[in-house]
Amino acid sequence: MRGTDDRLGITPRRIALGSIVLLATILMVPDVAFVVASPHASKLSWVAAQLVLPAMLLLAYFAVLGRWPRLACLLMVPLAVLAPTATFYILDYRTPITEAVLGTLLATNLAEATDFLGPGLWMLVALSLAAGALAVIAARLCARARLQLIASRRVHGMVVALAAVPVFAFLCTQAVAQRPAGVGIAAGEGLGSHMIRAVRDSYPFGIPLTLALWWKDQARLQAAMRRTQGFRFHAVHAARTGQRQIYVLVIGESSRRNHWQLFGYGRSTNPELSHTDDLVPITDMISPWPTTIGAVPAMLTRKPATLGLFHPFTERSVVTLMREAGFDTWWLSNQSPTGAWNSPITAYADEAQHLQWLNLQRYDGSLPEGLAQVVRQSRGDLFVVLHMIGSHGSYDLRYPPAFKTFTPTLRDGGPSATRYRRVTNSYDNTIVYTDHVLARTIAELRQTGAIAALWYQSDHGETLPTATCRMTEHGHGYRYEFPVPALFWYSDAYAQAFPEKLAALRANAGDRASSADTFATLADMAGVEFAGQDSSRSLFSTTWHYRPRIVHPVWQARHGWVDYDRAELGDGCELVRPKPKTTNPG
């Protein structure tokens, strides 16, 4: 049989070489996926650039390790294992895995990742194991064949030098060339930054670089958080009335404003809130970020909206502000604890005097139950943050069976309705349940008899599939990921204690607002004053006024922001992007 193989030209050396070629092909699948999924795929020059660079880097890599191909294959095992996951992510989000993406993924628990992947989880695991096994087999075949791609040390040195020249030249060419609009290259970056970004956007070598950049960003973030340990607002509770005051901030998740009955949606998605007294809808609120990891800090702090996702900010959050003012502060979360290293949101939660993670109870109904216990347990003024799981995918897991109002849903499957309709039904059921949870929370507050108020605001919106857009969920930077539902509820005692604040809010409730206004609004709602307070940021103030609403549609870019009210919409999914600059004729 061995002689037959030799006669056919199938030698151990050729088998080993073939396994290396197959491994390299698999490692480039994410690059091909990026080209296929990208809206710039019609530009041949861009397509060539996205495929040529990773191919050249792989050739250079095997040239550098040409005398040790077994080692070259073994080093690629983890990247081969990751390739199917990277491909899946790129196809769904149409962006390479950047350091900001890593931050978001690492702030997501295993259960959420499992929900997101759904039935495809085991297929993805199988593909990952197969890709990793191929890399190991390739290394073993190279060892058995005693393969050396380059035997001579002198030739090896020459090949390494020659391999570096075209790679460097190509990187320089790409750094100087104009990148397509929306890719997220910041103006004013140097040649080196452009070259680093070009490598970062490729696979597989972009992953180690991305990890290094993420580690650097996280180190900077942690350093900034350490610097906030001594930060003080010097806050005082100026609106003491002698009566107990209870204020609740409810942070929603992935809720899309135009699917709320309160904001004009044709379906009955707010059957309870629509009949709730003393409710003030905030009709034109937007979030600067289409992801939780950026959107929640924008609500809780005074961090300027123009700053990047991981840009360090040395102030603490509204939780510390309320704590300084004498409120007993609580944070009840139906999301998962991920550690301050991975998620700044957890760091803000840690500012509270009391912190409870309720995510094991699955549904958001645990939040009003937890609030009721807090009200009974505490005796002073209260500031409570309730962080919902809300409408985060997978949608059918976010509401109990009793709230399956619209059918058929995604779980029902079958040919009885289009995928678009089933997705919409499942999503709208999450809004119905959010409506119920908020109504229950309001009922708990109403029973206290205290000066009480509730501010609800979703972190960001959501993309749902349409005839012209197959995408779902968020993080893409599309039109409906920025407008969010927001509302204010107040008790009779609050209306009696603060009639001027309530009148100002009603006057401002229909104006164009942003999460950048939320921090000052919450402070003013509770009558808290502090050094550097800007009343023109508070919707409860007669001095509030509109400011340009900055959003980050290309959220993985450090400086990818635009003025929302001056933006235009592009492609079938309605990507929010800056209007092109006009030039004077002649």
Sequence and secondary structure as in RCSB ss.txt:
>XXXX:A:sequence
MRGTDDRLGITPRRIALGSIVLLATILMVPDVAFVVASPHASKLSWVAAQLVLPAMLLLAYFAVLGRWPRLACLL
MVPLAVLAPTATFYILDYRTPITEAVLGTLLATNLAEATDFLGPGLWMLVALSLAAGALAVIAARLCARARLQLI
ASRRVHGMVVALAAVPVFAFLCTQAVAQRPAGVGIAAGEGLGSHMIRAVRDSYPFGIPLTLALWWKDQARLQAAM
RRTQGFRFHAVHAARTGQRQIYVLVIGESSRRNHWQLFGYGRSTNPELSHTDDLVPITDMISPWPTTIGAVPAML
TRKPATLGLFHPFTERSVVTLMREAGFDTWWLSNQSPTGAWNSPITAYADEAQHLQWLNLQRYDGSLPEGLAQVV
RQSRGDLFVVLHMIGSHGSYDLRYPPAFKTFTPTLRDGGPSATRYRRVTNSYDNTIVYTDHVLARTIAELRQTGA
IAALWYQSDHGETLPTATCRMTEHGHGYRYEFPVPALFWYSDAYAQAFPEKLAALRANAGDRASSADTFATLADM
AGVEFAGQDSSRSLFSTTWHYRPRIVHPVWQARHGWVDYDRAELGDGCELVRPKPKTTNPG
>XXXX:A:secstr
 HHHHHHTT  HHHHHHHHHHHHHHHHTHHHHHHHHHSTTTT HHHHHHHHHHHHHHHHHHHHHTTT HHHHHHH
THHHHHHHHHHHHHHHHHSS   HHHHHHHHTS HHHHHHHHGGGHHHHHHHHHHHHHHHHHHHHHHHHTT  S 
  HHHHHHHHHHHHHHHHHHHHHHHHS   TTS   TT  HHHHHHHHHHTSTTTHHHHHHHHHHHHHHHHHHHH
HHGGG     EE    SS EEEEEEEE S  GGG GGGT SS S TTGGG SSEEEEEEEE S SSHHHHHHHHH
S   TTS TT       HHHHHHHTT EEEEEESS    TTT HHHHHHTTSSEEEE GGG STTHHHHHHHHHH
HH  S EEEEEE  TT SSGGGSS GGG  SSS TTT STTS HHHHHHHHHHHHHHHHHHHHHHHHHHHHHH S
EEEEEEEES   B  BTTB   BSSS BGGGSEEEEEEEE HHHHHH HHHHHHHHHHTTS EEGGGHHHHHHHH
TTEE TT  GGG TTSTT      EE SSTTSTT  EEGGGEEEETTTTEEEE        
